[in-house]
């Protein structure tokens, strides 16, 4: 991303914050960080870097054998970043300025015991496991397309447009909990939500002073639900602006872009993820936009939208959405 484009994005974000009554952020700071370690869990641990609110972070997701021909181990998450001044009375704000593939290969896999339509490793079933297979997509980073061979089909290959996203953005979970990288929850984590992409702001609850922010799991593209268990997994260059909303707490991750306010709820069964996301969405309409609870419930029933982010992880994720064009001005 050009420095001019980043500068324009930051100017727009600052103007939006002033218009909404938020306190202006101190002078902008830029930090360039190259990760050297990847962690398999979200937890409180020694930070890789301490940064101030308002910092623009230029970095990359971890790379490794998983993204190379033939495959290998998954490289883990980038972080944690300790956010100076963050407390459990605040909300962490992650403004996603850029997410862009930096490799010519993306891996997508079918597993015998992982995926929405495969045998579940937690339950014995009578059917034979799905045969595992690895697909390696060729990425054109100029055209922003991906091409893959289809060995069993009349079409020998297919080319699709890329829609880069981050599968994982997280804070350290509450207490002494440590969740494996596949888990989503109220701390964020492996939500696999397509909506976590450039132009989206992510809001996360904070369970420890400093927040301990993580990110990773770049997908060049992913269908809703991540039905086969993976997206087009690849490494990414990222630009994130990290900030705080002081004195405000939330229960579940929230997203916002030009068109929607959104909430991600994660649970099993799927209906509970749906309920959690929509309850918090209604509470957001109540507390920040002046709707009565019954009125908000009605409007979500008529105007709300939702997407199933994942049906493959240890907890499923649903994103509840409300169109911003129907919100009163604040």
ZIURGI-V131318 format. One record per run of one state. SS is the DSSP state (hx for helix, st for strand, lp for the rest). FROM is the first residue (numbers start at 1). TO is the last residue. If there is no record, write none. Layout:
ss=SS from=FROM to=TO
ss=SS from=FROM to=TO
This chain:
ss=lp from=1 to=2
ss=hx from=3 to=19
ss=lp from=20 to=28
ss=st from=29 to=32
ss=lp from=33 to=38
ss=st from=39 to=39
ss=lp from=40 to=40
ss=st from=41 to=42
ss=lp from=43 to=48
ss=st from=49 to=51
ss=lp from=52 to=54
ss=st from=55 to=60
ss=lp from=61 to=64
ss=hx from=65 to=67
ss=lp from=68 to=76
ss=st from=77 to=83
ss=lp from=84 to=90
ss=st from=91 to=101
ss=lp from=102 to=104
ss=st from=105 to=110
ss=lp from=111 to=132
ss=st from=133 to=140
ss=lp from=141 to=144
ss=st from=145 to=149
ss=lp from=150 to=156
ss=st from=157 to=161
ss=lp from=162 to=164
ss=st from=165 to=170
ss=lp from=171 to=178
ss=st from=179 to=180
ss=lp from=181 to=183
ss=st from=184 to=185
ss=lp from=186 to=187
ss=st from=188 to=189
ss=lp from=190 to=200
ss=st from=201 to=205
ss=lp from=206 to=212
ss=st from=213 to=219
ss=lp from=220 to=224
ss=st from=225 to=225
ss=lp from=226 to=232
ss=st from=233 to=233
ss=lp from=234 to=235
ss=st from=236 to=245
ss=lp from=246 to=253
ss=st from=254 to=256
ss=lp from=257 to=259
ss=st from=260 to=267
ss=lp from=268 to=269
ss=hx from=270 to=289
ss=lp from=290 to=292
ss=hx from=293 to=303
ss=lp from=304 to=304
ss=st from=305 to=310
ss=lp from=311 to=315
ss=st from=316 to=323
ss=hx from=324 to=326
ss=lp from=327 to=330
